[in-house]
Amino acid sequence: MSVACYLDGLNAEQRLAVEHGVAGAGPNIAGPLLVIAGAGSGKTNTLAHRVAHLMVHGTDPCRILLLTFSRRAASEMQRRVDRIVASALGPGAGGRRSSMPWSGTFHAVGARLLRTYAHSIGLDPAFTIHDREDSADLMNLIRHELGLSDKAQRFPLKATCLAIYSRAINASQPLDRVLAKQFPWCAEWKDDLQRLFGAYVEAKQRQGVLDYDDLLLYWGELMGVPELALDVGGQFDHVLVDEYQDTNALQAKILLRLKPAGTGLTVVGDDAQAIYGFRAASVRNILDFPAHFAPPARVVTLEQNYRSSEPILTASNAVISLARERFTKNLRSQRGSGAKPALITVSDDAAQVDCVVSAILENREAGTPLKEQAVLFRTAHHSALLEIELTRRNIPFVKFGGLKFIEAAHVKDVLAALRWAENPADRVSGFRVLQLIDGIGPATAGKILDRMAVRWPADALTTVQPPAKAADAWPDLVALMQRLPAAGWPAELDLVRQWYQPHLERRHADAIVRAADLDQLQRIAAGYGSSAHFLTDLTLDPPSASSDEPGAPRLDEDYLILSTIHSAKGQEWRAVFVLNVVDGSIPSDMATGSTEEIEEERRLLYVAMTRAKERLMLLVPQRFYVHQQPRRGDKHLYAVRTRFIPAGLTAHFEVGTWTRFTGAHSGGLRTTATLDIAARMREMWRGAGT
């Protein structure tokens, strides 16, 4: 092959990563590679080019495993790879197909492997998968059966119990350690929680269901059997992982068991953007990756930033340079011009809102659309006052967050019917479906399910004498459950939809709006060959709902973006505003219990700053309103600028103050090189910050 012109658009660092170990025709299996991809450095483009480069040089796409953290990311990667391969070889070159059958999320790939190897590990391959809410409901049923809900003292609720269980699984840590570190207020219940979790596992196995965490747990156990691990790992010449800094201990263990020598292994990520510790992700996975192998993995660092102006990068580099441990990198930009980030002191949260809204409108008048601007915050409730003001001024906005598609009640109802038909032992799904019928409550539903546990399910339903109020609707449910197993896909969903329609209209005043979600569900279903595949994919990576969630304004062509910093990762905007850049917010006063937590909060600020392309404003209120403080109630607290921007770094910012007036003018901005109110506050409240 001549010069690889399809690589010409890459910079030198990206090309090093793409060409690692690729010398000629064949699988080109080289040693392990770690790509440290700084914010805005073209990470996705680099990874896609590496996959395509391997294919162009002879690697079979079926022997490439690409692991991502969302189905959307996997689909986008596939599209890019297709384009690059077509560019290199031509669309019809030798009939070469770039499609990768093993591309998806950790959980989706895990589910597929578990169905393949189910019999080898004592698992029924027809298992169903519970989403988080279903898992919490099952946990609650077991909690009640064990009498833990009747204790004189307050036992943790179902969501907390599931969170503790999930943390122990994903962090691969014993229960007592998880309780001591993350849930100290629950430590007194250790023995009862141990008993609860044991019964929860037994119930899942008895009912033939797996929860979200089981997909990784069982995969990890599968890889713990040497001959099975060798068989699974042997299917792939190359394993590539995106966003490696977001992996947890269990995912890292799976990966190292897949490729224990590191041959053919590529991981891409950025330790400076590791911000999901609350999900049990561990920055240690990426920091320690090179040392797992002998010789150590090759490290290629991408420092050329294609997003932000040089002044924004200079300030961001300065903030992250104070991290205790990191892969050293300094992002650089070819966009040398631009204003320094603004570090603005305001009197309180009302003045903060005034300042932000005024700046947003000024940007809009200067040609920056609302949707090219974003307001970021540490915690969702920090935007409450801003949302009120935006509504008052008739400024449309979208706030990232809310229900996922399958968390909407009406969607869960339909999916529960499909799951119950597929697996009659799934008690949670049956419990939900039975109670859709007017006249059947929890007690009656429980008795019906008990009868089904000892008799053939279809026979059990036909012998049930329903309550009088449910008598008219009961035959329709029995007929549905008898017809579904033989209906075929996607006719099964059509039957459930027809049966559910009168229940939808009876239970929901906005049935017409909710029906749009069910229309979407049927469109999605048409692309699947079986209900099992459909239910698995929908549970692991659901789309957005059109009801039960605000979504983008339908009547406005432009709207402002509001988002938590965690939700903003991977996004970018021309102008970014960060609220409450003060100690107690960034870092959160709930995340300063250890050095590891504080360092993650520093990375959180760095992620927020590197979302900005052209303009960045950090707001520092001198006092802000705090809700539900222990022993103190709701009150205003005095604040100091975040410890992550000490005095030595302020030269990288345009420092100023915002003065709020109550008259005709909304306010004004004054910059100064000498005024530092935050420093005065530090003197007043010694020890409150640095």
Backbone hydrogen bonds, N-H to C=O, Kabsch-Sander energy under -0.5 kcal/mol:
donor,donor_aa,acceptor,acceptor_aa,energy
5,C,3,V,-2.1
7,L,4,A,-2.0
8,D,5,C,-1.7
10,L,7,L,-2.0
15,R,11,N,-2.4
16,L,12,A,-1.8
17,A,13,E,-1.7
18,V,14,Q,-2.4
19,E,15,R,-2.5
20,H,16,L,-0.6
20,H,17,A,-0.7
22,V,19,E,-2.1
23,A,21,G,-0.8
26,G,57,H,-1.5
30,A,28,N,-0.8
33,L,265,L,-2.3
34,L,298,R,-3.2
35,V,33,L,-0.5
35,V,267,V,-2.7
36,I,34,L,-0.7
36,I,300,V,-2.4
37,A,35,V,-1.0
37,A,269,G,-2.6
38,G,36,I,-0.8
38,G,302,L,-1.9
41,S,38,G,-1.8
46,T,42,G,-2.2
47,L,43,K,-2.6
48,A,44,T,-2.5
49,H,45,N,-2.0
50,R,46,T,-2.1
51,V,47,L,-2.3
52,A,48,A,-2.5
53,H,49,H,-2.8
54,L,50,R,-2.1
55,M,51,V,-1.9
56,V,52,A,-2.9
57,H,53,H,-1.5
58,G,55,M,-2.1
59,T,54,L,-2.6
63,R,60,D,-2.4
64,I,61,P,-1.4
65,L,238,H,-2.8
66,L,64,I,-0.6
66,L,102,W,-2.4
67,L,65,L,-0.5
67,L,240,L,-2.9
68,T,66,L,-0.5
68,T,104,G,-2.1
74,A,70,S,-1.8
75,S,71,R,-2.6
76,E,72,R,-2.5
77,M,73,A,-2.3
78,Q,74,A,-2.2
79,R,75,S,-2.2
80,R,76,E,-2.2
81,V,77,M,-2.7
82,D,78,Q,-2.5
83,R,79,R,-2.1
84,I,80,R,-2.4
85,V,81,V,-2.8
86,A,82,D,-2.4
87,S,83,R,-2.1
88,A,84,I,-2.1
89,L,85,V,-2.9
90,G,86,A,-2.1
93,A,90,G,-1.7
94,G,92,G,-0.9
95,G,92,G,-0.9
96,R,93,A,-2.0
104,G,66,L,-2.3
106,F,68,T,-1.0
109,V,105,T,-2.6
110,G,106,F,-2.4
111,A,107,H,-2.4
112,R,108,A,-2.0
113,L,109,V,-2.5
114,L,110,G,-2.5
115,R,111,A,-1.8
116,T,112,R,-1.5
117,Y,113,L,-2.7
118,A,114,L,-0.5
120,S,117,Y,-0.8
121,I,117,Y,-0.8
121,I,118,A,-1.4
122,G,119,H,-0.7
123,L,118,A,-2.9
127,F,124,D,-1.6
128,T,208,G,-1.9
130,H,128,T,-0.5
130,H,210,L,-2.8
135,S,131,D,-2.5
136,A,132,R,-2.3
137,D,133,E,-2.2
138,L,134,D,-2.4
139,M,135,S,-2.5
140,N,136,A,-2.1
141,L,137,D,-2.1
142,I,138,L,-2.3
143,R,139,M,-2.5
144,H,140,N,-2.2
145,E,141,L,-2.5
146,L,142,I,-2.2
147,G,144,H,-1.5
148,L,143,R,-1.9
149,S,143,R,-0.8
150,D,147,G,-1.0
151,K,148,L,-0.7
155,F,153,Q,-0.7
161,C,157,L,-2.5
162,L,158,K,-2.6
163,A,159,A,-2.1
164,I,160,T,-2.4
165,Y,161,C,-2.3
166,S,162,L,-2.9
167,R,163,A,-2.4
168,A,164,I,-2.2
169,I,165,Y,-1.9
170,N,166,S,-2.8
171,A,167,R,-2.4
172,S,168,A,-0.5
172,S,169,I,-0.6
173,Q,168,A,-1.6
178,V,174,P,-1.9
179,L,175,L,-2.7
180,A,176,D,-2.1
181,K,177,R,-2.1
182,Q,178,V,-2.7
183,F,178,V,-1.3
186,C,183,F,-2.1
187,A,184,P,-1.3
189,W,186,C,-2.0
190,K,187,A,-1.7
193,L,189,W,-3.0
194,Q,190,K,-2.6
195,R,191,D,-2.0
196,L,192,D,-2.6
197,F,193,L,-2.9
198,G,194,Q,-1.9
199,A,195,R,-2.2
200,Y,196,L,-2.4
201,V,197,F,-2.3
202,E,198,G,-2.0
203,A,199,A,-2.4
204,K,200,Y,-2.2
205,Q,201,V,-2.4
206,R,202,E,-2.4
207,Q,203,A,-2.0
208,G,204,K,-0.9
209,V,204,K,-2.3
210,L,128,T,-2.6
215,L,211,D,-1.0
215,L,212,Y,-0.6
216,L,212,Y,-0.5
216,L,213,D,-0.8
217,L,213,D,-2.5
218,Y,214,D,-3.3
219,W,215,L,-0.8
220,G,216,L,-2.9
221,E,217,L,-2.2
222,L,218,Y,-2.7
223,M,219,W,-2.2
224,G,221,E,-0.9
225,V,222,L,-1.4
228,L,225,V,-0.5
229,A,225,V,-3.0
230,L,226,P,-2.3
231,D,227,E,-1.6
232,V,228,L,-2.9
233,G,229,A,-2.8
234,G,230,L,-1.7
235,Q,232,V,-1.5
236,F,233,G,-1.4
237,D,63,R,-2.1
238,H,63,R,-1.8
239,V,264,G,-2.5
240,L,65,L,-2.9
241,V,266,T,-2.3
242,D,67,L,-2.6
244,Y,268,V,-2.8
246,D,243,E,-2.1
247,T,244,Y,-1.6
249,A,280,A,-0.6
250,L,170,N,-1.7
252,A,248,N,-2.3
253,K,249,A,-2.0
254,I,250,L,-2.2
255,L,251,Q,-2.3
256,L,252,A,-2.4
257,R,253,K,-1.6
258,L,254,I,-1.7
259,K,255,L,-2.0
262,G,259,K,-1.4
264,G,30,A,-3.5
265,L,262,G,-1.9
266,T,239,V,-2.6
266,T,264,G,-0.5
267,V,33,L,-2.4
268,V,241,V,-2.6
269,G,35,V,-2.4
273,Q,270,D,-2.0
274,A,271,D,-1.4
275,I,273,Q,-1.1
279,R,276,Y,-1.7
280,A,277,G,-2.1
281,A,276,Y,-1.8
282,S,247,T,-2.5
285,N,282,S,-1.3
286,I,283,V,-0.6
287,L,283,V,-2.1
288,D,284,R,-2.8
292,H,288,D,-0.5
292,H,289,F,-1.7
293,F,290,P,-1.3
297,A,290,P,-1.2
298,R,32,P,-2.1
300,V,34,L,-2.5
302,L,36,I,-3.2
303,E,301,T,-0.7
305,N,303,E,-0.7
305,N,332,R,-3.3
306,Y,40,G,-3.4
309,S,613,K,-1.6
310,E,335,R,-2.8
313,L,309,S,-2.0
314,T,310,E,-2.7
315,A,311,P,-1.9
316,S,312,I,-2.3
317,N,313,L,-3.2
318,A,314,T,-1.8
319,V,315,A,-2.0
320,I,316,S,-2.2
321,S,317,N,-1.6
322,L,319,V,-0.9
323,A,320,I,-1.9
328,T,326,R,-0.6
332,R,303,E,-2.4
334,Q,305,N,-0.5
336,G,334,Q,-1.3
342,A,616,L,-3.0
343,L,654,E,-2.4
344,I,342,A,-0.6
344,I,618,L,-2.7
345,T,343,L,-0.5
345,T,656,G,-2.7
346,V,620,V,-1.8
352,Q,348,D,-2.0
353,V,349,D,-2.0
354,D,350,A,-2.1
355,C,351,A,-2.7
356,V,352,Q,-2.4
357,V,353,V,-2.7
358,S,354,D,-2.2
359,A,355,C,-2.2
360,I,356,V,-2.5
361,L,357,V,-2.4
362,E,358,S,-2.1
363,N,359,A,-2.5
364,R,360,I,-2.2
365,E,361,L,-2.3
366,A,362,E,-1.4
367,G,364,R,-1.6
368,T,363,N,-2.6
372,E,369,P,-1.4
373,Q,370,L,-2.2
374,A,575,A,-2.1
375,V,561,I,-2.6
376,L,374,A,-0.5
376,L,577,F,-3.5
377,F,563,S,-1.3
382,H,379,T,-2.0
383,S,380,A,-1.5
384,A,381,H,-1.7
387,E,383,S,-2.7
388,I,384,A,-1.7
389,E,385,L,-2.0
390,L,386,L,-2.8
391,T,387,E,-2.1
392,R,388,I,-2.3
393,R,389,E,-2.1
394,N,391,T,-1.2
395,I,390,L,-3.0
398,V,560,L,-2.7
400,F,398,V,-0.6
400,F,562,L,-2.7
403,L,548,D,-0.6
405,F,543,P,-1.8
407,E,404,K,-1.6
408,A,404,K,-0.6
408,A,405,F,-1.4
412,K,408,A,-2.4
413,D,409,A,-2.0
414,V,410,H,-1.6
415,L,411,V,-2.5
416,A,412,K,-2.3
417,A,413,D,-1.6
418,L,414,V,-1.7
419,R,415,L,-2.7
420,W,416,A,-2.6
421,A,417,A,-2.0
422,E,418,L,-1.9
423,N,419,R,-2.6
426,D,423,N,-2.3
427,R,425,A,-1.4
430,G,426,D,-2.1
431,F,427,R,-2.6
432,R,428,V,-1.8
433,V,429,S,-2.4
434,L,430,G,-2.6
435,Q,431,F,-1.2
436,L,433,V,-1.5
437,I,434,L,-1.3
438,D,436,L,-0.5
440,I,437,I,-2.2
441,G,439,G,-0.6
445,A,441,G,-2.6
446,G,442,P,-2.4
447,K,443,A,-1.9
448,I,444,T,-2.2
449,L,445,A,-2.3
450,D,446,G,-2.1
451,R,447,K,-1.9
452,M,448,I,-2.0
453,A,449,L,-1.3
454,V,450,D,-0.5
454,V,451,R,-1.1
455,R,451,R,-0.9
460,A,456,W,-2.6
461,L,457,P,-2.1
462,T,458,A,-1.6
463,T,459,D,-1.2
464,V,461,L,-1.0
470,A,467,P,-1.3
471,A,467,P,-0.6
471,A,468,A,-1.0
474,W,470,A,-1.9
477,L,473,A,-1.2
478,V,474,W,-2.2
479,A,475,P,-2.6
480,L,476,D,-2.2
481,M,477,L,-2.5
482,Q,478,V,-1.5
483,R,479,A,-1.9
484,L,480,L,-2.4
486,A,483,R,-0.9
487,A,483,R,-0.6
487,A,484,L,-1.4
488,G,484,L,-0.6
492,E,488,G,-1.7
493,L,490,P,-0.6
494,D,490,P,-1.5
495,L,491,A,-2.4
496,V,492,E,-2.2
497,R,493,L,-2.6
498,Q,494,D,-2.3
499,W,495,L,-2.3
500,Y,496,V,-2.6
501,Q,497,R,-1.6
503,H,500,Y,-0.6
504,L,500,Y,-2.6
505,E,501,Q,-2.2
506,R,502,P,-1.7
507,R,503,H,-2.3
508,H,504,L,-1.9
511,A,508,H,-1.0
514,R,510,D,-2.2
515,A,511,A,-2.2
516,A,512,I,-0.7
516,A,513,V,-1.1
517,D,513,V,-0.6
517,D,514,R,-0.8
518,L,514,R,-1.3
519,D,515,A,-2.1
520,Q,516,A,-2.1
521,L,517,D,-2.2
522,Q,518,L,-1.9
523,R,519,D,-2.0
524,I,520,Q,-2.4
525,A,521,L,-2.3
526,A,522,Q,-1.3
527,G,524,I,-1.6
528,Y,525,A,-2.0
534,F,530,S,-2.0
535,L,531,S,-3.0
536,T,532,A,-2.0
537,D,533,H,-2.4
538,L,534,F,-2.4
539,T,535,L,-1.9
540,L,536,T,-2.1
541,D,537,D,-2.3
545,A,403,L,-0.6
560,L,396,P,-2.6
561,I,370,L,-0.6
561,I,373,Q,-1.7
562,L,398,V,-3.1
562,L,560,L,-0.5
563,S,375,V,-2.3
565,I,377,F,-2.0
568,A,564,T,-1.1
569,K,565,I,-0.7
569,K,566,H,-0.8
571,Q,568,A,-2.5
573,W,611,R,-2.2
574,R,372,E,-1.0
575,A,372,E,-1.9
576,V,615,R,-2.2
577,F,374,A,-2.6
578,V,617,M,-2.6
579,L,376,L,-2.5
579,L,577,F,-0.5
581,V,619,L,-3.2
582,V,580,N,-2.1
583,D,640,V,-2.2
584,G,587,P,-2.1
585,S,582,V,-2.1
586,I,582,V,-2.9
586,I,587,P,-0.6
589,D,584,G,-1.5
591,A,588,S,-2.1
598,I,594,S,-2.1
599,E,595,T,-2.5
600,E,596,E,-1.8
601,E,597,E,-1.8
602,R,598,I,-1.8
603,R,599,E,-2.0
604,L,600,E,-1.8
605,L,601,E,-1.8
606,Y,602,R,-2.0
607,V,603,R,-2.5
608,A,604,L,-2.1
609,M,605,L,-2.5
610,T,606,Y,-2.2
611,R,608,A,-1.2
612,A,609,M,-1.3
613,K,573,W,-2.3
614,E,574,R,-2.2
615,R,574,R,-2.6
617,M,576,V,-2.4
618,L,342,A,-3.3
619,L,578,V,-2.7
619,L,617,M,-0.5
620,V,344,I,-3.2
622,Q,346,V,-2.4
623,R,347,S,-0.5
624,F,637,L,-1.9
626,V,635,K,-2.9
629,Q,633,G,-1.0
632,R,629,Q,-1.4
633,G,629,Q,-2.5
635,K,626,V,-1.9
637,L,624,F,-2.5
639,A,622,Q,-3.2
642,T,581,V,-1.8
645,I,642,T,-1.7
649,L,646,P,-2.2
650,T,646,P,-0.5
650,T,647,A,-1.2
652,H,649,L,-2.1
653,F,650,T,-1.9
654,E,341,P,-3.1
655,V,653,F,-0.9
656,G,343,L,-2.1
657,T,670,R,-3.2
658,W,345,T,-2.3
659,T,657,T,-0.5
659,T,668,G,-2.8
660,R,658,W,-0.5
661,F,659,T,-0.5
661,F,666,S,-0.6
668,G,659,T,-1.7
670,R,657,T,-2.9
672,T,655,V,-1.8
679,A,676,D,-0.6
680,R,676,D,-1.4
681,M,677,I,-2.3
682,R,678,A,-1.9
683,E,679,A,-1.7
684,M,680,R,-2.0
685,W,681,M,-2.7
686,R,683,E,-0.5
686,R,684,M,-0.7
688,A,685,W,-2.1
